[in-house]
Amino acid sequence: MSLKKDGYKPRLVDEKITRYLRIFGAVSIEGPKWCGKTWTSLNHANSVTYMTEKGSRNLAEIDPKYIFQKEHPQLIDEWQTVPEVWDAVRHECDRDHEKGKFILTGSTSLEGGEDEERVFHTGTGRIATLKMSPMSLHESGDSTGEASLSDMRNGQIQEGYVRRVELDEIASLIIRGGWPENLLMGGEDIGVIPESYIEAVVTKDMHERQTKKRSPQKMRMLIRAISRNESTVASDNTLIRDIEEYENSNERIESRTTIADYTGVLESLYMIANQPAFSVNYRSSKRIGKTAKRHLVDPSLSCASLHLTVGKLLNDHETFGLMFEALVERDLRIYADYLNGNLYHFRDNVSGDEVDAILEFKDEEYAAFEIKLSDGSIKDAIKSLRKFYEHVEKKPVYMGVVVGHCDSVMRDPESGVFIVPITSLRP
């Protein structure tokens, strides 16, 4: 019997979970805390064991087989609390080769340290791994879905009026983020959960199962530096200079090694979602930027770290634009994963030519997107995309401009570029 919760909003990853449970003995779902992994897993499970409960944890530490139940699929929530569970699940799947026996969820990876040494097998062929993110606007019900990325590829998009989305609504969606528990919040309350997330990371989560002691103050500084450079290609040296410029403290992150160490902790918590550079033959490969674009996993976290509100975004157009770009690229990353693709960005280091987002499909064809907060910048975005199209050797299958303040789905008659509001986008 499914343990599906009342009020559950379907997620894009649901389809893959159902499919993978037919193919593999177990499915591992990884992602940041509070993004909905447990509720989604309960939607597919017939029994559950919470490793955050002391009794279950103690049994698993004696021998993980004691927590196994007969009703499959069995959800083992936060399995990494007792790393030996992984190998035990793998052996259980090997025992009878039955499909769909377990669903594992984890909010912290085991990269490095003693915990990783307690897992002896990768689980290849037995345990499939899926990544989960906060909700996209399509999943949360804030995108009407008229503009499908797949339909655009097939040239089948339906043009026409959608609805008028004002800037204060866009700002609210950014501050609120894609956290399921935050969807029904309103007013000033929409920023509380993201702020609590940052506080939990700095005071508690960054210390879990870590043998090395790290400074909460330094971590807070690093998160703020990343947030200030959200949606940019800032280097580690830029982050160091940013910390030195803005923070008045004796404790500063002063070296690339320390930056990498602290960033590694954020990556282990699935808080980092950087956007790699796209490799393409564009004039000269030596000119193509290799630096990833900086992102936290949800723009609400950057806003929370910088104490931004809807009002502050509306009064700071430059910051608003960067956070809107992060919102769009969060959604494009989720949609790309659903389509078995990847999300990149492009930059020519000599001319400065760039494309905000490159969505590469499974067959290695790709689409190019510019991202603009308001419809007044659409002409410049189309001009930039046409310049990219002219100089790139392998042409994109289509190009688009994703806009915030826009009321219609359109296609530019001269260039063929699609113009779509973020609140109408879906995979």
QUIPETA-V844818 format. One record per residue. N is the residue number from 1. PSI is psi in whole degrees, -180 to 180 (* if undefined). D_LAST is the distance of its C-alpha to the last C-alpha in Angstrom with 2 decimals. Layout:
# QUIPETA-V844818
n = (N:N)
psi = (PSI:PSI)
d_last = (D_LAST:D_LAST)
This chain:
# QUIPETA-V844818
n = (1:2:3:4:5:6:7:8:9:10:11:12:13:14:15:16:17:18:19:20:21:22:23:24:25:26:27:28:29:30:31:32:33:34:35:36:37:38:39:40:41:42:43:44:45:46:47:48:49:50:51:52:53:54:55:56:57:58:59:60:61:62:63:64:65:66:67:68:69:70:71:72:73:74:75:76:77:78:79:80:81:82:83:84:85:86:87:88:89:90:91:92:93:94:95:96:97:98:99:100:101:102:103:104:105:106:107:108:109:110:111:112:113:114:115:116:117:118:119:120:121:122:123:124:125:126:127:128:129:130:131:132:133:134:135:136:137:138:139:140:141:142:143:144:145:146:147:148:149:150:151:152:153:154:155:156:157:158:159:160:161:162:163:164:165:166:167:168:169:170:171:172:173:174:175:176:177:178:179:180:181:182:183:184:185:186:187:188:189:190:191:192:193:194:195:196:197:198:199:200:201:202:203:204:205:206:207:208:209:210:211:212:213:214:215:216:217:218:219:220:221:222:223:224:225:226:227:228:229:230:231:232:233:234:235:236:237:238:239:240:241:242:243:244:245:246:247:248:249:250:251:252:253:254:255:256:257:258:259:260:261:262:263:264:265:266:267:268:269:270:271:272:273:274:275:276:277:278:279:280:281:282:283:284:285:286:287:288:289:290:291:292:293:294:295:296:297:298:299:300:301:302:303:304:305:306:307:308:309:310:311:312:313:314:315:316:317:318:319:320:321:322:323:324:325:326:327:328:329:330:331:332:333:334:335:336:337:338:339:340:341:342:343:344:345:346:347:348:349:350:351:352:353:354:355:356:357:358:359:360:361:362:363:364:365:366:367:368:369:370:371:372:373:374:375:376:377:378:379:380:381:382:383:384:385:386:387:388:389:390:391:392:393:394:395:396:397:398:399:400:401:402:403:404:405:406:407:408:409:410:411:412:413:414:415:416:417:418:419:420:421:422:423:424:425:426:427)
psi = (128:143:22:134:146:139:7:129:123:144:155:-31:-13:-42:-43:-38:-48:-45:-46:-29:-22:-20:-37:161:-30:156:130:125:118:149:174:155:150:8:-5:15:-44:-47:-42:-42:-39:-29:-20:-4:156:-10:162:143:122:114:-7:-12:131:-42:-46:-40:-43:-42:-43:-34:-30:-52:119:-24:-22:-17:-6:137:163:-24:112:151:142:125:127:102:130:54:-30:-10:-34:91:-26:-17:-36:-53:-35:-41:-42:-46:-38:-37:-35:-27:-43:1:23:142:153:40:-36:149:123:137:148:136:1:130:166:30:115:159:-176:-34:-42:-35:-17:-1:118:-20:147:-24:8:130:-17:-41:116:141:132:141:140:143:173:169:139:168:-31:-41:-35:-8:10:-5:130:-19:14:-29:101:132:-39:-41:-37:-39:-35:2:26:15:143:114:155:175:138:-79:158:123:118:160:-32:-30:-42:-45:-39:-41:-35:-49:-39:-43:-176:32:119:-39:-10:-4:-32:1:155:171:-140:-15:-17:-19:-7:-47:-48:-39:-40:-34:-50:-44:-40:-39:-46:-36:-22:-60:-37:-13:-12:128:28:128:-20:133:130:154:122:-36:-43:-40:-41:-42:-43:-44:-40:-40:-43:-41:-40:-22:21:134:21:172:39:136:172:-38:-35:-41:-42:-47:-38:-43:-45:-33:-39:-21:130:86:153:-21:109:150:113:-5:157:-34:-44:-41:-48:-39:-49:-38:-36:-36:-43:-37:-38:-22:6:32:-20:134:57:152:107:161:145:133:114:153:100:100:-91:131:-23:-19:-13:130:143:-7:137:152:134:133:138:163:-20:135:-21:-31:-40:-42:-41:-42:-34:5:40:147:175:-46:-42:-39:-43:-26:4:87:-37:-49:-42:-44:-42:-40:-33:-41:-41:-39:-48:-44:-28:-48:-43:-36:-42:-43:-37:-41:-41:-36:10:35:-164:155:133:178:167:141:133:114:-21:-54:-22:0:138:159:127:-43:132:118:108:125:173:-34:10:4:162:161:148:136:139:152:124:135:-40:157:-14:-13:7:-42:-43:-38:-44:-42:-43:-42:-39:-36:-43:-46:-38:-37:-18:141:-50:114:146:150:-26:167:154:160:121:124:150:-64:84:144:3:153:126:169:122:121:-28:-46:-20:6:132:143:115:136:145:-30:12:5:144:166:*)
d_last = (30.40:27.02:27.46:24.47:25.16:25.57:22.95:20.26:16.73:14.34:12.18:9.17:11.98:14.10:13.15:14.20:17.26:18.37:18.08:19.82:22.53:23.45:23.81:25.30:28.12:26.27:22.95:23.08:20.49:20.97:20.00:21.70:23.93:22.90:19.14:19.53:20.27:23.37:22.13:19.16:21.73:24.20:21.81:22.36:25.95:29.36:31.38:31.02:33.10:32.69:34.07:34.61:37.43:40.70:41.96:38.98:39.05:42.78:42.52:39.84:42.02:44.92:42.90:39.18:40.08:41.57:38.20:36.79:36.58:36.73:33.82:30.75:28.07:29.76:27.90:29.74:28.49:29.08:30.71:31.49:34.25:36.29:34.97:37.13:34.82:32.47:35.23:36.50:33.17:33.06:36.64:35.97:33.16:35.64:38.34:37.15:33.83:32.31:28.51:26.54:29.46:28.07:25.18:25.98:24.56:25.57:25.32:27.63:27.75:31.16:31.31:34.99:38.00:39.80:36.83:35.22:38.60:38.56:35.68:37.15:34.44:30.82:29.85:28.39:27.95:28.61:26.19:22.51:20.94:17.51:16.50:15.45:14.88:15.57:13.22:10.35:11.11:8.68:10.61:13.84:13.70:14.09:11.11:11.77:8.38:10.23:8.30:5.25:4.94:6.17:8.59:9.80:10.74:12.65:14.14:13.48:12.22:14.59:16.60:18.59:19.48:17.14:19.32:21.28:20.19:23.22:23.53:25.01:21.95:19.77:22.56:22.61:18.94:19.75:23.01:21.73:18.90:16.51:19.48:19.56:23.31:22.96:20.86:24.06:26.06:27.19:29.48:30.86:29.83:26.17:27.42:29.55:27.15:25.79:29.46:30.50:27.92:29.49:32.93:32.26:31.09:34.18:36.73:35.67:32.55:33.55:36.82:35.66:36.95:37.80:41.26:41.34:42.13:40.00:40.59:38.44:39.52:38.30:34.93:34.63:35.58:33.02:30.14:31.41:31.69:28.11:27.04:29.18:27.54:23.91:21.63:24.66:25.99:29.04:31.23:33.07:36.16:34.41:33.59:37.25:38.55:36.27:37.68:41.20:40.83:39.39:40.84:44.50:45.14:47.22:44.32:41.98:39.71:41.83:40.64:37.65:38.54:38.35:35.05:33.60:35.12:33.74:30.28:30.39:30.98:27.90:25.86:27.48:26.27:22.64:23.06:22.39:18.99:20.26:18.30:20.27:21.62:20.39:23.15:23.65:26.81:27.29:31.00:32.37:30.59:33.18:31.75:28.19:27.51:26.94:26.50:23.33:21.99:23.03:20.78:21.54:18.78:18.41:19.97:21.96:24.04:25.02:25.98:27.94:29.75:30.79:31.68:29.50:29.16:27.55:30.85:31.11:27.69:28.68:31.93:30.58:28.29:27.98:26.93:24.61:22.88:22.51:21.19:18.65:17.54:17.32:15.20:12.59:12.84:12.66:9.22:8.19:10.18:8.61:5.02:7.44:9.45:7.28:7.14:10.80:10.95:12.65:12.91:16.25:18.37:21.22:24.76:27.99:30.75:33.42:32.05:29.53:26.80:23.38:19.66:17.87:14.73:14.27:11.11:12.86:11.46:13.45:15.90:16.63:15.55:13.86:12.65:14.67:14.10:16.84:16.61:19.24:20.35:22.17:22.12:25.51:24.10:21.81:24.64:25.22:21.58:21.67:25.04:23.84:21.01:23.59:26.00:23.63:22.95:26.73:27.63:25.07:26.23:22.99:21.00:17.25:15.62:14.52:14.87:13.73:15.15:13.37:16.14:17.41:20.37:19.20:19.29:17.77:15.02:17.12:17.75:20.81:23.26:25.07:22.52:19.50:17.42:14.59:15.28:12.77:13.62:11.75:12.41:10.45:7.06:3.81:0.00)
